[in-house]
């Protein structure tokens, strides 16, 4: 059970780091523009593995519950380290799984900022796990290398009589029955089944052919114009500004500036690209986007060969009203200033009059209701 839980949490941890680094990239971090579906896979794996970990954690806690309160509570320094690491590990993992699950439904009954707190607590959980494994490694190696009936009783340095008795009982029954009357096979089978059901219950957000069984998915992958919407124009406070007939998009490139009306953008050569839009909550959907290639638009203003590009929304405020697009994405042929979605003009909730759509990027960075575009370097 510990191995299965460890695998799911490790996948969740690593894919979570990737998601955070894409949104807040360190100077050394590299994230490619292709394949276009890569973020869809990593973030889907992040949410699915996190949900799978929930029943595994519950069964794991149930199986070790008596030992969590074993005597002595403090003991020698090694035991103090073990008890402290367990308390920190259990608390941080529960925090991560609960807040992560709430985030998939965009439910935030707390005052702290989810993204940075979730990221920081991931390191707390990983550190606590590393300490716990280091303390328990000798016992784990011994227990894992021998058949169950031949496994030794706990050594003297582990003064937990209840645990020792559990080992004796299990060994005597050769793994057939636990002290609670449940077979190990039944417990493991039930936990495995619960993990599979939990994973399938949300996997349809990412995997289209599983949507019919994903009864707990906050997003089905469907929505207006075939794509779900996280943040509406009303939520962003841009409805009137987006529909204003005097709308202009200001583009700066090569030391020059130029304004474009939506009609000006529509008059430029149009390109179509099939790209998924994938959000941090775990849902994703592929769609046909059409509009002006970003690199062509920038070249129409001034000289442009490469460079990071900054986008600003009509939104009056908010953490994600601006985004920075790395050069490798900016020059990609499928990066568009999109005007249409699945053969129709963008609705205002999908970013009308125009929005950014780039390959292999989180949806939160696909800025809607564009007001300015500027080449940074």
Secondary structure, 3 states (H helix, E strand, C coil): CHHHHHHHHHHHHHHHHHHHHHHCCCCCCCCCCCCCCHHHHHHHHHHHHHHHHHHHHHHHHHHHHHHHCCCCCCCCHHHHHHHHHHHHHHHHHHHHHHHHHHHHCCCCCCCCCHHHHHHHHHHHHHHHHHHHHHHHHHHHHHHHCCCHHHCCCCCCCCCCHHHHHHHHHHHHCCCCCCCCCCCHHHHHHHHHHHHHHHHHHHHCCCCHHHCCCCCCCCCCCCCHHHCCCCCCHHHHCCHHHHHCCCCCEEEEECCEEEEECHHHHHHCCCEEEEEEEECCCCCEEEEEEEEEEHHHHHHHHCCCCCCCEEEEECCCCCCCCEEEECHHHHCCCCCEEEEEECCEECCHHHCCCCEEECCCCEHHHCCCCEEEEEECC
